[in-house]
Amino acid sequence: MAKKRKIPQRKCVVTNEMKPKKELIRIVRNKEGEVFVDPTGKKNGRGAYLSNDIAVIEKAEKTGILNRQLDAEIGPSVYEELKRFVEGHTDEQ
């Protein structure tokens, strides 16, 4: 019998729920201090994960939790990109 592969789990920084990595969106701060959405989940840098959910992203924006998690100033453009990402990826996969 084939061994079932372990699904990598990550924690959403807003809801604190553990979820399969592919249900979350990774946001990265690289060494240069740039913050961006990492759809591949493989870029180098300090990463934080958010649930693929508009409400969670809006909450993250209001509370500024990503600023604390990534120790960086996160501009509105990052949140815009996250929202576009969620809207474009709701039913896919």
N, CA, C and O atoms as a GROMACS GRO file, in nm:
protein
  372
    1MET      N    1   0.084  -0.120   0.000
    1MET     CA    2   0.000   0.000   0.000
    1MET      C    3   0.088   0.125   0.000
    1MET      O    4   0.182   0.136   0.080
    2ALA      N    5   0.059   0.217  -0.088
    2ALA     CA    6   0.138   0.339  -0.096
    2ALA      C    7   0.115   0.424   0.028
    2ALA      O    8   0.003   0.438   0.077
    3LYS      N    9   0.224   0.481   0.077
    3LYS     CA   10   0.212   0.567   0.194
    3LYS      C   11   0.153   0.701   0.152
    3LYS      O   12   0.196   0.761   0.054
    4LYS      N   13   0.054   0.745   0.226
    4LYS     CA   14  -0.009   0.872   0.193
    4LYS      C   15   0.090   0.985   0.224
    4LYS      O   16   0.145   0.993   0.334
    5ARG      N   17   0.111   1.071   0.125
    5ARG     CA   18   0.205   1.182   0.149
    5ARG      C   19   0.146   1.281   0.247
    5ARG      O   20   0.027   1.313   0.243
    6LYS      N   21   0.231   1.328   0.334
    6LYS     CA   22   0.185   1.424   0.434
    6LYS      C   23   0.162   1.559   0.363
    6LYS      O   24   0.248   1.606   0.289
    7ILE      N   25   0.049   1.617   0.387
    7ILE     CA   26   0.019   1.746   0.325
    7ILE      C   27   0.078   1.855   0.414
    7ILE      O   28   0.049   1.862   0.533
    8PRO      N   29   0.163   1.940   0.355
    8PRO     CA   30   0.222   2.046   0.439
    8PRO      C   31   0.115   2.140   0.491
    8PRO      O   32   0.033   2.191   0.415
    9GLN      N   33   0.117   2.163   0.621
    9GLN     CA   34   0.020   2.253   0.684
    9GLN      C   35   0.090   2.382   0.724
    9GLN      O   36   0.206   2.381   0.764
   10ARG      N   37   0.018   2.491   0.712
   10ARG     CA   38   0.069   2.620   0.758
   10ARG      C   39  -0.040   2.690   0.833
   10ARG      O   40  -0.158   2.657   0.819
   11LYS      N   41  -0.002   2.788   0.915
   11LYS     CA   42  -0.100   2.858   0.997
   11LYS      C   43  -0.131   2.996   0.939
   11LYS      O   44  -0.041   3.074   0.909
   12CYS      N   45  -0.260   3.022   0.925
   12CYS     CA   46  -0.304   3.156   0.882
   12CYS      C   47  -0.276   3.253   0.996
   12CYS      O   48  -0.316   3.228   1.110
   13VAL      N   49  -0.208   3.364   0.968
   13VAL     CA   50  -0.171   3.457   1.075
   13VAL      C   51  -0.290   3.535   1.129
   13VAL      O   52  -0.282   3.594   1.237
   14VAL      N   53  -0.401   3.536   1.055
   14VAL     CA   54  -0.519   3.608   1.102
   14VAL      C   55  -0.608   3.517   1.186
   14VAL      O   56  -0.647   3.554   1.297
   15THR      N   57  -0.641   3.399   1.134
   15THR     CA   58  -0.736   3.312   1.203
   15THR      C   59  -0.668   3.213   1.297
   15THR      O   60  -0.733   3.150   1.380
   16ASN      N   61  -0.536   3.198   1.282
   16ASN     CA   62  -0.459   3.099   1.359
   16ASN      C   63  -0.503   2.955   1.333
   16ASN      O   64  -0.481   2.867   1.417
   17GLU      N   65  -0.564   2.931   1.218
   17GLU     CA   66  -0.603   2.794   1.182
   17GLU      C   67  -0.491   2.729   1.102
   17GLU      O   68  -0.425   2.794   1.021
   18MET      N   69  -0.470   2.601   1.128
   18MET     CA   70  -0.377   2.525   1.046
   18MET      C   71  -0.454   2.476   0.923
   18MET      O   72  -0.564   2.420   0.935
   19LYS      N   73  -0.397   2.498   0.806
   19LYS     CA   74  -0.463   2.456   0.682
   19LYS      C   75  -0.358   2.401   0.587
   19LYS      O   76  -0.240   2.431   0.601
   20PRO      N   77  -0.402   2.321   0.489
   20PRO     CA   78  -0.305   2.278   0.387
   20PRO      C   79  -0.246   2.402   0.319
   20PRO      O   80  -0.315   2.499   0.291
   21LYS      N   81  -0.115   2.395   0.294
   21LYS     CA   82  -0.043   2.509   0.240
   21LYS      C   83  -0.108   2.565   0.114
   21LYS      O   84  -0.108   2.687   0.093
   22LYS      N   85  -0.164   2.478   0.029
   22LYS     CA   86  -0.217   2.529  -0.097
   22LYS      C   87  -0.349   2.604  -0.080
   22LYS      O   88  -0.396   2.667  -0.175
   23GLU      N   89  -0.409   2.599   0.038
   23GLU     CA   90  -0.529   2.678   0.063
   23GLU      C   91  -0.496   2.816   0.118
   23GLU      O   92  -0.584   2.898   0.143
   24LEU      N   93  -0.368   2.840   0.137
   24LEU     CA   94  -0.325   2.968   0.193
   24LEU      C   95  -0.247   3.047   0.089
   24LEU      O   96  -0.197   2.991  -0.009
   25ILE      N   97  -0.236   3.176   0.111
   25ILE     CA   98  -0.156   3.262   0.024
   25ILE      C   99  -0.034   3.305   0.105
   25ILE      O  100  -0.046   3.347   0.220
   26ARG      N  101   0.084   3.295   0.045
   26ARG     CA  102   0.206   3.333   0.114
   26ARG      C  103   0.246   3.474   0.075
   26ARG      O  104   0.247   3.510  -0.042
   27ILE      N  105   0.280   3.553   0.175
   27ILE     CA  106   0.331   3.687   0.155
   27ILE      C  107   0.474   3.686   0.206
   27ILE      O  108   0.501   3.632   0.314
   28VAL      N  109   0.565   3.745   0.131
   28VAL     CA  110   0.707   3.734   0.163
   28VAL      C  111   0.770   3.873   0.177
   28VAL      O  112   0.736   3.966   0.103
   29ARG      N  113   0.862   3.884   0.273
   29ARG     CA  114   0.951   4.001   0.277
   29ARG      C  115   1.090   3.949   0.249
   29ARG      O  116   1.142   3.864   0.321
   30ASN      N  117   1.151   4.002   0.144
   30ASN     CA  118   1.287   3.956   0.111
   30ASN      C  119   1.392   4.040   0.183
   30ASN      O  120   1.359   4.132   0.258
   31LYS      N  121   1.517   4.006   0.160
   31LYS     CA  122   1.626   4.076   0.232
   31LYS      C  123   1.630   4.225   0.203
   31LYS      O  124   1.675   4.304   0.286
   32GLU      N  125   1.581   4.263   0.085
   32GLU     CA  126   1.579   4.406   0.050
   32GLU      C  127   1.464   4.479   0.118
   32GLU      O  128   1.453   4.601   0.108
   33GLY      N  129   1.378   4.404   0.186
   33GLY     CA  130   1.266   4.467   0.256
   33GLY      C  131   1.142   4.483   0.170
   33GLY      O  132   1.045   4.545   0.212
   34GLU      N  133   1.144   4.427   0.048
   34GLU     CA  134   1.025   4.435  -0.036
   34GLU      C  135   0.927   4.328   0.008
   34GLU      O  136   0.965   4.216   0.041
   35VAL      N  137   0.799   4.365   0.008
   35VAL     CA  138   0.695   4.269   0.047
   35VAL      C  139   0.610   4.241  -0.076
   35VAL      O  140   0.567   4.334  -0.145
   36PHE      N  141   0.585   4.114  -0.103
   36PHE     CA  142   0.504   4.079  -0.219
   36PHE      C  143   0.433   3.947  -0.197
   36PHE      O  144   0.468   3.868  -0.109
   37VAL      N  145   0.331   3.924  -0.281
   37VAL     CA  146   0.256   3.799  -0.277
   37VAL      C  147   0.339   3.693  -0.349
   37VAL      O  148   0.395   3.720  -0.455
   38ASP      N  149   0.347   3.575  -0.291
   38ASP     CA  150   0.426   3.467  -0.349
   38ASP      C  151   0.335   3.348  -0.382
   38ASP      O  152   0.318   3.258  -0.300
   39PRO      N  153   0.276   3.350  -0.503
   39PRO     CA  154   0.182   3.242  -0.538
   39PRO      C  155   0.250   3.105  -0.541
   39PRO      O  156   0.183   3.003  -0.520
   40THR      N  157   0.380   3.100  -0.568
   40THR     CA  158   0.448   2.970  -0.577
   40THR      C  159   0.479   2.915  -0.438
   40THR      O  160   0.493   2.794  -0.421
   41GLY      N  161   0.490   3.005  -0.338
   41GLY     CA  162   0.524   2.961  -0.203
   41GLY      C  163   0.670   2.920  -0.189
   41GLY      O  164   0.707   2.854  -0.092
   42LYS      N  165   0.754   2.958  -0.287
   42LYS     CA  166   0.892   2.910  -0.286
   42LYS      C  167   0.997   3.020  -0.279
   42LYS      O  168   1.116   2.990  -0.270
   43LYS      N  169   0.956   3.144  -0.284
   43LYS     CA  170   1.055   3.252  -0.284
   43LYS      C  171   1.125   3.262  -0.149
   43LYS      O  172   1.069   3.227  -0.045
   44ASN      N  173   1.249   3.310  -0.153
   44ASN     CA  174   1.325   3.324  -0.029
   44ASN      C  175   1.280   3.447   0.047
   44ASN      O  176   1.242   3.549  -0.012
   45GLY      N  177   1.283   3.436   0.178
   45GLY     CA  178   1.248   3.550   0.261
   45GLY      C  179   1.159   3.507   0.375
   45GLY      O  180   1.125   3.389   0.389
   46ARG      N  181   1.121   3.605   0.456
   46ARG     CA  182   1.034   3.580   0.569
   46ARG      C  183   0.893   3.572   0.517
   46ARG      O  184   0.843   3.666   0.456
   47GLY      N  185   0.826   3.459   0.540
   47GLY     CA  186   0.692   3.442   0.486
   47GLY      C  187   0.585   3.443   0.593
   47GLY      O  188   0.610   3.406   0.708
   48ALA      N  189   0.467   3.485   0.555
   48ALA     CA  190   0.349   3.474   0.641
   48ALA      C  191   0.237   3.422   0.553
   48ALA      O  192   0.234   3.449   0.433
   49TYR      N  193   0.145   3.347   0.613
   49TYR     CA  194   0.038   3.287   0.535
   49TYR      C  195  -0.097   3.344   0.574
   49TYR      O  196  -0.124   3.370   0.691
   50LEU      N  197  -0.182   3.364   0.472
   50LEU     CA  198  -0.319   3.411   0.495
   50LEU      C  199  -0.415   3.316   0.428
   50LEU      O  200  -0.386   3.260   0.321
   51SER      N  201  -0.531   3.296   0.490
   51SER     CA  202  -0.635   3.216   0.427
   51SER      C  203  -0.678   3.282   0.296
   51SER      O  204  -0.678   3.404   0.284
   52ASN      N  205  -0.715   3.199   0.201
   52ASN     CA  206  -0.757   3.247   0.069
   52ASN      C  207  -0.902   3.296   0.079
   52ASN      O  208  -0.993   3.234   0.024
   53ASP      N  209  -0.921   3.407   0.148
   53ASP     CA  210  -1.055   3.455   0.182
   53ASP      C  211  -1.052   3.607   0.194
   53ASP      O  212  -0.972   3.662   0.270
   54ILE      N  213  -1.138   3.673   0.120
   54ILE     CA  214  -1.142   3.820   0.119
   54ILE      C  215  -1.158   3.877   0.260
   54ILE      O  216  -1.092   3.976   0.293
   55ALA      N  217  -1.244   3.818   0.342
   55ALA     CA  218  -1.268   3.869   0.477
   55ALA      C  219  -1.140   3.865   0.561
   55ALA      O  220  -1.113   3.957   0.639
   56VAL      N  221  -1.063   3.758   0.544
   56VAL     CA  222  -0.938   3.744   0.619
   56VAL      C  223  -0.838   3.850   0.574
   56VAL      O  224  -0.767   3.909   0.656
   57ILE      N  225  -0.832   3.874   0.444
   57ILE     CA  226  -0.739   3.974   0.391
   57ILE      C  227  -0.777   4.114   0.440
   57ILE      O  228  -0.690   4.194   0.475
   58GLU      N  229  -0.908   4.142   0.441
   58GLU     CA  230  -0.951   4.272   0.491
   58GLU      C  231  -0.919   4.288   0.639
   58GLU      O  232  -0.881   4.396   0.684
   59LYS      N  233  -0.935   4.180   0.713
   59LYS     CA  234  -0.903   4.185   0.856
   59LYS      C  235  -0.752   4.208   0.876
   59LYS      O  236  -0.711   4.285   0.963
   60ALA      N  237  -0.672   4.140   0.796
   60ALA     CA  238  -0.527   4.158   0.804
   60ALA      C  239  -0.489   4.303   0.776
   60ALA      O  240  -0.402   4.360   0.841
   61GLU      N  241  -0.557   4.361   0.678
   61GLU     CA  242  -0.530   4.501   0.642
   61GLU      C  243  -0.568   4.594   0.756
   61GLU      O  244  -0.493   4.686   0.790
   62LYS      N  245  -0.685   4.571   0.817
   62LYS     CA  246  -0.731   4.656   0.927
   62LYS      C  247  -0.642   4.645   1.050
   62LYS      O  248  -0.610   4.745   1.114
   63THR      N  249  -0.602   4.522   1.084
   63THR     CA  250  -0.528   4.502   1.208
   63THR      C  251  -0.378   4.526   1.193
   63THR      O  252  -0.307   4.543   1.292
   64GLY      N  253  -0.331   4.526   1.068
   64GLY     CA  254  -0.187   4.546   1.046
   64GLY      C  255  -0.104   4.427   1.092
   64GLY      O  256   0.015   4.442   1.121
   65ILE      N  257  -0.166   4.308   1.099
   65ILE     CA  258  -0.094   4.192   1.151
   65ILE      C  259   0.026   4.154   1.064
   65ILE      O  260   0.127   4.106   1.115
   66LEU      N  261   0.014   4.176   0.933
   66LEU     CA  262   0.127   4.141   0.846
   66LEU      C  263   0.248   4.229   0.873
   66LEU      O  264   0.362   4.184   0.865
   67ASN      N  265   0.222   4.356   0.905
   67ASN     CA  266   0.334   4.445   0.939
   67ASN      C  267   0.414   4.387   1.054
   67ASN      O  268   0.537   4.391   1.054
   68ARG      N  269   0.342   4.333   1.155
   68ARG     CA  270   0.410   4.276   1.270
   68ARG      C  271   0.477   4.143   1.236
   68ARG      O  272   0.591   4.118   1.274
   69GLN      N  273   0.404   4.058   1.163
   69GLN     CA  274   0.459   3.927   1.128
   69GLN      C  275   0.585   3.938   1.044
   69GLN      O  276   0.682   3.864   1.065
   70LEU      N  277   0.583   4.030   0.949
   70LEU     CA  278   0.694   4.040   0.855
   70LEU      C  279   0.791   4.152   0.894
   70LEU      O  280   0.894   4.171   0.829
   71ASP      N  281   0.756   4.225   1.000
   71ASP     CA  282   0.840   4.334   1.047
   71ASP      C  283   0.871   4.430   0.933
   71ASP      O  284   0.986   4.468   0.911
   72ALA      N  285   0.767   4.469   0.861
   72ALA     CA  286   0.784   4.557   0.746
   72ALA      C  287   0.658   4.641   0.728
   72ALA      O  288   0.550   4.606   0.778
   73GLU      N  289   0.672   4.750   0.657
   73GLU     CA  290   0.558   4.836   0.627
   73GLU      C  291   0.491   4.779   0.503
   73GLU      O  292   0.554   4.765   0.399
   74ILE      N  293   0.364   4.747   0.514
   74ILE     CA  294   0.294   4.685   0.402
   74ILE      C  295   0.196   4.783   0.342
   74ILE      O  296   0.101   4.827   0.406
   75GLY      N  297   0.222   4.816   0.217
   75GLY     CA  298   0.142   4.918   0.149
   75GLY      C  299   0.011   4.862   0.096
   75GLY      O  300  -0.007   4.741   0.084
   76PRO      N  301  -0.081   4.954   0.064
   76PRO     CA  302  -0.212   4.914   0.012
   76PRO      C  303  -0.200   4.829  -0.115
   76PRO      O  304  -0.287   4.746  -0.142
   77SER      N  305  -0.095   4.849  -0.192
   77SER     CA  306  -0.082   4.775  -0.318
   77SER      C  307  -0.071   4.625  -0.293
   77SER      O  308  -0.119   4.544  -0.373
   78VAL      N  309  -0.007   4.587  -0.182
   78VAL     CA  310   0.005   4.444  -0.149
   78VAL      C  311  -0.133   4.386  -0.119
   78VAL      O  312  -0.165   4.276  -0.163
   79TYR      N  313  -0.215   4.462  -0.045
   79TYR     CA  314  -0.349   4.415  -0.014
   79TYR      C  315  -0.436   4.408  -0.139
   79TYR      O  316  -0.519   4.319  -0.154
   80GLU      N  317  -0.416   4.506  -0.230
   80GLU     CA  318  -0.490   4.504  -0.357
   80GLU      C  319  -0.454   4.377  -0.434
   80GLU      O  320  -0.541   4.309  -0.488
   81GLU      N  321  -0.325   4.346  -0.437
   81GLU     CA  322  -0.280   4.227  -0.509
   81GLU      C  323  -0.339   4.101  -0.444
   81GLU      O  324  -0.381   4.009  -0.515
   82LEU      N  325  -0.341   4.098  -0.312
   82LEU     CA  326  -0.399   3.983  -0.241
   82LEU      C  327  -0.546   3.966  -0.276
   82LEU      O  328  -0.592   3.854  -0.301
   83LYS      N  329  -0.619   4.077  -0.278
   83LYS     CA  330  -0.762   4.069  -0.308
   83LYS      C  331  -0.785   4.021  -0.450
   83LYS      O  332  -0.873   3.939  -0.475
   84ARG      N  333  -0.705   4.073  -0.543
   84ARG     CA  334  -0.717   4.027  -0.681
   84ARG      C  335  -0.686   3.878  -0.690
   84ARG      O  336  -0.752   3.803  -0.763
   85PHE      N  337  -0.585   3.836  -0.616
   85PHE     CA  338  -0.544   3.695  -0.616
   85PHE      C  339  -0.659   3.608  -0.568
   85PHE      O  340  -0.690   3.505  -0.630
   86VAL      N  341  -0.723   3.647  -0.458
   86VAL     CA  342  -0.834   3.569  -0.401
   86VAL      C  343  -0.952   3.566  -0.499
   86VAL      O  344  -1.011   3.461  -0.522
   87GLU      N  345  -0.985   3.682  -0.556
   87GLU     CA  346  -1.097   3.687  -0.647
   87GLU      C  347  -1.074   3.602  -0.770
   87GLU      O  348  -1.168   3.545  -0.825
   88GLY      N  349  -0.949   3.594  -0.815
   88GLY     CA  350  -0.916   3.516  -0.932
   88GLY      C  351  -0.902   3.368  -0.905
   88GLY      O  352  -0.904   3.287  -0.998
   89HIS      N  353  -0.888   3.329  -0.779
   89HIS     CA  354  -0.858   3.189  -0.746
   89HIS      C  355  -0.960   3.126  -0.652
   89HIS      O  356  -0.928   3.032  -0.580
   90THR      N  357  -1.081   3.175  -0.653
   90THR     CA  358  -1.177   3.122  -0.556
   90THR      C  359  -1.216   2.979  -0.585
   90THR      O  360  -1.219   2.897  -0.493
   91ASP      N  361  -1.247   2.945  -0.710
   91ASP     CA  362  -1.298   2.810  -0.737
   91ASP      C  363  -1.197   2.719  -0.806
   91ASP      O  364  -1.226   2.602  -0.831
   92GLU      N  365  -1.080   2.772  -0.835
   92GLU     CA  366  -0.982   2.690  -0.907
   92GLU      C  367  -0.912   2.593  -0.814
   92GLU      O  368  -0.938   2.590  -0.694
   93GLN      N  369  -0.822   2.513  -0.872
   93GLN     CA  370  -0.736   2.413  -0.804
   93GLN      C  371  -0.793   2.276  -0.812
   93GLN      O  372  -0.733   2.181  -0.761
   0.00000   0.00000   0.00000
